[in-house]
Amino acid sequence: MIKKTLCFSNNSYLSLKNGQLVIDSKSNAVFLTRPIEDIGIIILESKMITLTSALLNALLENNVAVIVCDDRHMPSGIMLPLIGNSLLTEYSRSQLTATLPLKKQLWQQTVVAKISNQAALLKREQKETGCMEKWSSLVRSGDPDNLEARAAIYYWKNFFSHNPLFKRGDDSFFENSLLNYGYAILRAVIARSIVSAGLIPHLGLFHSNKYNPYCLADDLMEPYRPFVDDLVKNIIENHKANTELTTEINLSKEIKQQLLSIPVLDVHIGKTRRPLMIAANQTATSLVDCFRGEKRKITYPVL
């Protein structure tokens, strides 16, 4: 079943009753309920939100990722359950004992999948992708040549046709606000899948920052990023087609609603078409199988 993503932007009181999320919106006196088992992600955007400890416990017991936003209404943290799988001890032990060569091989697969999906997006825009395709074929175990970074430079230089000056990471470009919001949602989806699969999210394949509690999520989300990029580009193009040309798009309520569709984006994974949230579960489960020696390849979506 596809889990719902709920975003709370106004003054609300959230509580639990009979296995239901009870929503009491103080701003317009709206009173609603939602089954806890139908929820996958909750985003708390307003600082005027109150929720009970009983509700929070029920959300975590049902493996709901709870995202908290900062003063700019950008996601700043994720809350996940400590135990999301009954075989956590067994599966996490295989993760802890995974050899360095295995992790480097899995990272190699991850980089190849990411570059290939980026190249597919550029090709869709009729951009030259020969170099991207070559780089994806040259990635070695552990990516010691850092072809991921080389491909990223070329990709971002050519991706936003409407803004050839765009630079990833520069907050002065409104595109980065949309991308960052989308990536935060994607990160929560991947982290939720990792915990659900019985793995430890802070033990990555490549990412290893000691201050980062979601290193593995940052690893596995890499091949999924182009799906967010594609959505952001479509949002920008639709905005410019339906309004007067402007230099900036605000991260409005309408734009956020479109970005909240990320968990249900259709993606091709294996031989089937699945919602992104389901595909993320499949990716995390395949990683467990790789750690346990039952598979040799992570299952990633393909654009």
C-alpha positions as CSV (number, residue, x, y, z in Angstrom):
1,M,0.0,0.0,0.0
2,I,1.2,3.5,-0.8
3,K,1.8,5.5,2.3
4,K,0.6,9.1,2.6
5,T,2.8,12.2,3.1
6,L,1.2,14.8,5.4
7,C,2.5,18.3,5.8
8,F,1.3,20.6,8.6
9,S,2.0,24.3,7.9
10,N,-0.5,25.9,10.3
11,N,-1.2,26.0,14.0
12,S,-2.4,22.5,14.8
13,Y,-2.9,20.1,17.7
14,L,-2.1,16.5,16.8
15,S,-3.1,13.6,19.0
16,L,-4.0,9.9,18.9
17,K,-7.4,8.2,19.3
18,N,-8.3,4.7,18.4
19,G,-5.3,4.2,16.2
20,Q,-6.1,7.4,14.3
21,L,-4.2,10.6,13.9
22,V,-6.5,13.3,15.1
23,I,-5.9,16.7,13.5
24,D,-7.3,19.8,15.3
25,S,-6.5,22.8,13.2
26,K,-6.7,25.8,15.5
27,S,-6.5,28.3,12.7
28,N,-9.8,27.3,10.9
29,A,-11.5,25.0,13.4
30,V,-11.0,21.9,11.2
31,F,-11.2,18.5,12.9
32,L,-10.0,15.5,10.9
33,T,-8.6,12.0,11.5
34,R,-6.3,9.8,9.5
35,P,-5.4,6.1,10.1
36,I,-1.8,5.8,11.4
37,E,-1.1,2.8,9.3
38,D,-1.8,4.8,6.1
39,I,1.0,7.4,6.9
40,G,4.6,7.2,5.6
41,I,5.9,10.7,6.3
42,I,4.8,13.6,8.4
43,I,6.3,17.1,7.9
44,L,6.0,19.6,10.7
45,E,6.6,22.9,9.1
46,S,5.0,25.3,11.6
47,K,6.4,26.1,15.0
48,M,2.9,26.4,16.3
49,I,2.2,22.6,16.2
50,T,1.6,20.5,19.3
51,L,1.6,16.7,19.3
52,T,1.2,14.3,22.1
53,S,3.8,11.7,23.1
54,A,1.2,8.9,22.6
55,L,0.9,10.0,18.9
56,L,4.6,10.3,18.5
57,N,5.1,6.8,19.9
58,A,2.4,5.4,17.6
59,L,4.0,7.1,14.6
60,L,7.4,5.5,15.3
61,E,5.9,2.1,16.0
62,N,4.4,2.3,12.5
63,N,7.7,3.3,10.9
64,V,6.5,6.8,10.1
65,A,9.3,9.3,9.3
66,V,8.7,12.6,11.1
67,I,10.4,15.6,9.5
68,V,10.9,18.9,11.4
69,C,11.5,22.2,9.6
70,D,13.6,25.2,10.5
71,D,12.8,29.0,10.5
72,R,13.0,29.0,6.7
73,H,10.5,26.2,6.5
74,M,13.2,23.9,5.2
75,P,13.5,20.3,6.5
76,S,16.1,20.3,9.2
77,G,15.8,16.9,10.9
78,I,14.2,13.4,10.7
79,M,12.9,11.2,13.5
80,L,12.9,7.4,12.8
81,P,12.2,4.3,15.0
82,L,15.1,2.6,16.7
83,I,13.8,-0.8,15.6
84,G,12.0,-1.0,12.2
85,N,12.5,-4.7,11.5
86,S,12.2,-7.7,13.8
87,L,15.5,-9.1,12.3
88,L,17.4,-5.9,13.0
89,T,20.2,-7.7,15.0
90,E,20.8,-10.3,12.3
91,Y,20.7,-7.9,9.4
92,S,22.7,-5.1,11.1
93,R,25.4,-7.7,12.0
94,S,25.9,-8.5,8.3
95,Q,26.1,-4.7,7.7
96,L,28.7,-4.3,10.4
97,T,30.9,-7.2,9.1
98,A,30.7,-6.2,5.5
99,T,34.2,-6.1,4.0
100,L,35.7,-2.9,2.6
101,P,36.0,-4.4,-1.0
102,L,32.3,-5.3,-0.9
103,K,31.3,-1.8,0.2
104,K,33.5,-0.3,-2.5
105,Q,31.9,-2.5,-5.2
106,L,28.4,-1.5,-4.0
107,W,29.4,2.2,-4.1
108,Q,30.7,1.6,-7.6
109,Q,27.2,0.3,-8.6
110,T,25.6,3.3,-6.9
111,V,27.8,5.8,-8.8
112,V,27.2,4.1,-12.2
113,A,23.4,4.1,-11.5
114,K,23.4,7.8,-10.6
115,I,25.5,8.9,-13.6
116,S,23.4,6.8,-16.0
117,N,20.2,8.4,-14.7
118,Q,21.6,11.8,-15.0
119,A,22.7,11.1,-18.6
120,A,19.2,9.9,-19.3
121,L,17.7,13.2,-18.2
122,L,20.2,15.2,-20.3
123,K,19.6,13.0,-23.4
124,R,15.8,13.7,-22.9
125,E,16.7,17.4,-23.3
126,Q,18.8,16.6,-26.4
127,K,22.0,17.4,-24.7
128,E,25.3,15.7,-25.5
129,T,25.8,12.7,-23.1
130,G,28.7,10.9,-24.7
131,C,31.1,11.9,-21.9
132,M,28.5,10.9,-19.2
133,E,28.1,7.5,-20.8
134,K,31.9,7.0,-21.0
135,W,32.3,8.1,-17.3
136,S,29.7,5.6,-16.2
137,S,31.5,2.8,-18.0
138,L,34.9,3.8,-16.4
139,V,33.8,3.9,-12.7
140,R,36.0,1.5,-10.7
141,S,35.5,-0.1,-7.4
142,G,35.1,2.7,-4.8
143,D,35.2,5.4,-7.6
144,P,38.9,6.4,-6.8
145,D,38.9,8.7,-9.9
146,N,35.9,10.6,-8.4
147,L,34.0,10.3,-11.7
148,E,30.8,11.0,-9.7
149,A,32.0,14.6,-9.1
150,R,33.2,15.1,-12.7
151,A,29.8,13.9,-14.0
152,A,28.0,16.2,-11.6
153,I,29.9,19.3,-12.8
154,Y,28.9,18.5,-16.4
155,Y,25.4,17.6,-15.5
156,W,24.5,20.8,-13.5
157,K,26.2,22.9,-16.2
158,N,23.7,21.6,-18.8
159,F,20.6,20.6,-16.9
160,F,18.7,23.9,-16.4
161,S,18.4,25.2,-20.0
162,H,16.6,28.3,-18.7
163,N,19.5,29.3,-16.5
164,P,23.0,28.4,-17.9
165,L,24.6,30.2,-15.0
166,F,23.1,27.9,-12.4
167,K,25.4,26.6,-9.7
168,R,24.5,23.8,-7.4
169,G,24.9,24.8,-3.7
170,D,24.6,28.6,-4.4
171,D,21.6,29.8,-2.3
172,S,21.1,32.8,-4.6
173,F,19.6,30.5,-7.2
174,F,15.9,29.7,-6.5
175,E,16.3,26.3,-8.2
176,N,18.4,25.2,-5.2
177,S,15.6,25.9,-2.8
178,L,13.3,23.5,-4.7
179,L,16.0,20.9,-5.1
180,N,17.0,21.0,-1.4
181,Y,13.3,20.7,-0.3
182,G,12.8,17.7,-2.7
183,Y,16.1,16.0,-1.6
184,A,15.0,16.3,2.1
185,I,11.8,14.5,1.3
186,L,13.7,11.9,-0.7
187,R,16.2,11.4,2.1
188,A,13.4,10.7,4.6
189,V,11.9,8.2,2.2
190,I,15.3,6.4,1.8
191,A,16.1,6.5,5.5
192,R,12.6,5.1,6.4
193,S,13.3,2.2,3.9
194,I,16.7,1.5,5.4
195,V,15.3,1.3,9.0
196,S,12.4,-0.8,7.7
197,A,14.9,-3.2,6.1
198,G,16.7,-3.7,9.4
199,L,19.9,-1.7,8.6
200,I,21.7,1.0,10.5
201,P,21.2,4.3,8.7
202,H,24.4,6.0,10.0
203,L,26.8,3.3,8.6
204,G,27.3,4.2,5.0
205,L,29.0,2.6,2.0
206,F,30.9,5.8,1.0
207,H,29.6,8.6,3.2
208,S,31.3,8.5,6.6
209,N,31.0,11.9,8.2
210,K,30.9,11.3,12.0
211,Y,28.4,14.0,12.5
212,N,25.9,12.6,9.9
213,P,23.4,10.1,11.3
214,Y,22.1,9.2,7.8
215,C,25.2,8.3,5.9
216,L,23.7,5.2,4.3
217,A,20.6,7.2,3.3
218,D,22.9,9.7,1.6
219,D,24.5,6.8,-0.3
220,L,21.4,5.0,-1.5
221,M,19.5,8.2,-2.5
222,E,22.1,9.2,-5.1
223,P,20.6,7.3,-8.1
224,Y,17.2,8.6,-7.0
225,R,18.2,12.3,-7.1
226,P,17.6,12.6,-10.9
227,F,13.9,11.8,-10.3
228,V,13.7,14.8,-8.0
229,D,15.7,16.9,-10.5
230,D,13.2,15.9,-13.2
231,L,10.2,16.9,-11.1
232,V,11.8,20.3,-10.2
233,K,12.5,21.1,-13.8
234,N,8.9,20.3,-14.7
235,I,7.7,22.5,-11.9
236,I,9.8,25.4,-13.2
237,E,8.8,24.9,-16.8
238,N,5.1,24.7,-16.0
239,H,5.4,27.8,-13.8
240,K,7.0,29.8,-16.6
241,A,4.5,28.5,-19.2
242,N,1.5,29.5,-17.1
243,T,2.7,32.9,-15.7
244,E,4.6,35.9,-16.9
245,L,8.3,35.2,-17.2
246,T,10.0,35.8,-13.8
247,T,13.6,35.3,-12.6
248,E,12.5,33.5,-9.4
249,I,10.0,30.9,-8.1
250,N,9.1,31.1,-4.5
251,L,8.8,27.9,-2.5
252,S,5.1,28.4,-2.1
253,K,2.4,26.1,-0.7
254,E,1.5,25.0,-4.2
255,I,5.1,24.2,-5.1
256,K,5.6,22.3,-1.9
257,Q,2.5,20.2,-2.6
258,Q,4.0,19.2,-5.9
259,L,7.3,18.3,-4.2
260,L,5.4,16.2,-1.7
261,S,4.4,13.9,-4.5
262,I,8.0,12.6,-4.6
263,P,7.2,9.4,-2.6
264,V,4.5,8.4,-5.2
265,L,6.5,9.2,-8.4
266,D,6.4,6.3,-10.8
267,V,9.9,4.8,-11.4
268,H,11.1,1.8,-13.3
269,I,12.9,-0.7,-11.1
270,G,13.7,-4.2,-12.2
271,K,11.1,-5.1,-14.8
272,T,8.3,-3.3,-13.1
273,R,7.0,0.2,-12.6
274,R,6.5,1.2,-9.0
275,P,6.0,4.3,-6.8
276,L,9.3,5.6,-5.6
277,M,8.6,4.8,-1.9
278,I,8.0,1.1,-2.8
279,A,11.1,1.1,-5.0
280,A,13.2,2.5,-2.1
281,N,12.1,-0.5,0.0
282,Q,13.2,-2.8,-2.8
283,T,16.6,-1.0,-3.0
284,A,17.1,-1.3,0.8
285,T,16.1,-4.9,0.8
286,S,18.5,-5.7,-2.0
287,L,21.3,-4.1,0.0
288,V,20.5,-6.5,2.9
289,D,20.8,-9.4,0.5
290,C,24.2,-8.1,-0.7
291,F,25.5,-7.8,2.8
292,R,24.3,-11.3,3.5
293,G,26.0,-12.7,0.4
294,E,22.7,-13.6,-1.3
295,K,23.0,-11.1,-4.1
296,R,25.9,-9.2,-5.8
297,K,24.0,-6.2,-7.0
298,I,21.9,-3.4,-5.5
299,T,18.5,-2.9,-7.2
300,Y,18.2,0.7,-8.3
301,P,15.6,2.5,-10.5
302,V,16.3,3.4,-14.1
303,L,15.2,6.5,-15.9
